[in-house]
Amino acid sequence: MLDNSAGQLILYRAVSSEELAHIEQFGNYGFSPHGGGKYFGFTLEGVLNFAHSDFNRDRQMTITQTSIHSAFIERGFSFNDVGGAGQSVHFPDDVLPEFYRLMGKIETLELP
């Protein structure tokens, strides 16, 4: 979803309880212990599909959202995560510090 007045793009991410604890402590998504960056979905529906997929079976997932200026998306790799979150973007580890500095506040979404 794009807020044309500010050029901000809303990004969604399903996070585990461990990542949620990191968000609450540090205000960002941190880094994967295995490296490799972070993935974000462009739609809530897509991230909900990913959160409820077999990949996350038996895991408690929380849906989060943040925002970033739409031009920043070029710093990542946009792709269609078929069977996962659909239209998505991946930011490699070397881009994450700047992403975290420029992104909006992370919000957790209360969903039924």
C-alpha positions as CSV (number, residue, x, y, z in Angstrom):
1,M,0.0,0.0,0.0
2,L,1.4,3.4,-1.0
3,D,0.7,6.6,0.8
4,N,1.1,9.0,-2.2
5,S,1.1,12.1,0.0
6,A,4.4,11.1,1.6
7,G,5.8,8.5,-0.9
8,Q,5.8,5.9,1.9
9,L,5.3,2.2,1.2
10,I,3.9,-0.1,3.9
11,L,5.7,-3.4,4.3
12,Y,4.6,-6.4,6.3
13,R,6.5,-9.1,8.0
14,A,5.5,-12.2,10.0
15,V,7.8,-12.6,13.0
16,S,8.5,-15.4,15.5
17,S,8.3,-14.8,19.2
18,E,12.1,-14.4,19.3
19,E,12.1,-11.7,16.6
20,L,9.2,-10.0,18.3
21,A,11.2,-9.8,21.6
22,H,14.1,-8.3,19.6
23,I,11.7,-5.7,18.1
24,E,10.4,-4.8,21.5
25,Q,13.9,-4.4,22.9
26,F,15.7,-2.7,20.0
27,G,13.0,-1.2,17.7
28,N,14.2,-3.1,14.6
29,Y,14.0,-6.6,13.1
30,G,17.7,-7.4,13.8
31,F,19.7,-9.8,11.7
32,S,19.2,-13.5,11.0
33,P,21.6,-15.7,13.0
34,H,22.4,-17.4,9.7
35,G,22.8,-14.1,7.7
36,G,20.9,-13.6,4.5
37,G,18.9,-10.5,5.2
38,K,15.2,-10.0,5.8
39,Y,12.1,-10.5,3.6
40,F,9.0,-8.2,3.6
41,G,5.7,-8.6,1.9
42,F,3.9,-5.9,0.0
43,T,0.5,-7.0,1.1
44,L,-1.1,-8.0,4.4
45,E,-2.9,-10.9,2.7
46,G,0.3,-12.3,1.4
47,V,2.1,-12.1,4.7
48,L,-0.9,-13.7,6.4
49,N,-0.7,-16.6,3.8
50,F,3.0,-17.0,4.7
51,A,2.4,-16.9,8.4
52,H,-0.2,-19.7,8.1
53,S,1.8,-21.8,5.6
54,D,3.3,-25.2,6.2
55,F,6.7,-23.5,6.6
56,N,5.5,-21.9,9.8
57,R,3.4,-24.8,11.1
58,D,3.4,-25.0,14.9
59,R,5.0,-21.6,15.2
60,Q,3.4,-18.6,16.8
61,M,3.7,-15.8,14.3
62,T,2.9,-12.1,14.8
63,I,2.2,-9.8,11.8
64,T,4.1,-6.5,11.8
65,Q,4.1,-3.5,9.6
66,T,6.5,-0.7,9.0
67,S,7.0,1.9,6.3
68,I,9.8,3.1,4.1
69,H,10.1,5.6,1.3
70,S,9.1,3.9,-1.9
71,A,12.5,4.8,-3.6
72,F,14.3,2.6,-1.0
73,I,12.8,-0.5,-2.5
74,E,15.4,-0.3,-5.2
75,R,18.0,-1.2,-2.5
76,G,16.4,-4.6,-2.2
77,F,15.4,-7.4,-4.6
78,S,11.7,-7.5,-5.4
79,F,10.2,-10.8,-6.4
80,N,7.0,-12.9,-6.4
81,D,7.2,-15.4,-3.5
82,V,4.9,-18.0,-5.0
83,G,3.4,-20.2,-2.3
84,G,4.6,-17.7,0.3
85,A,3.9,-14.0,0.8
86,G,3.4,-13.2,-2.9
87,Q,4.9,-9.9,-4.0
88,S,7.8,-9.3,-1.7
89,V,11.2,-7.6,-1.3
90,H,14.4,-8.9,0.2
91,F,17.0,-6.6,1.8
92,P,20.4,-8.1,2.3
93,D,22.3,-7.7,5.6
94,D,24.5,-4.8,4.3
95,V,21.3,-2.7,3.5
96,L,19.5,-3.5,6.8
97,P,21.2,-0.8,9.0
98,E,20.2,1.9,6.6
99,F,16.7,0.4,6.2
100,Y,16.3,0.4,10.0
101,R,17.5,4.0,10.3
102,L,15.0,5.2,7.6
103,M,12.0,3.0,8.3
104,G,8.9,4.0,10.3
105,K,8.0,2.6,13.7
106,I,7.3,-1.1,13.7
107,E,3.7,-1.8,14.6
108,T,2.2,-5.2,15.5
109,L,-1.2,-5.9,14.0
110,E,-4.0,-7.3,16.1
111,L,-5.8,-9.7,13.8
112,P,-8.7,-12.0,14.5
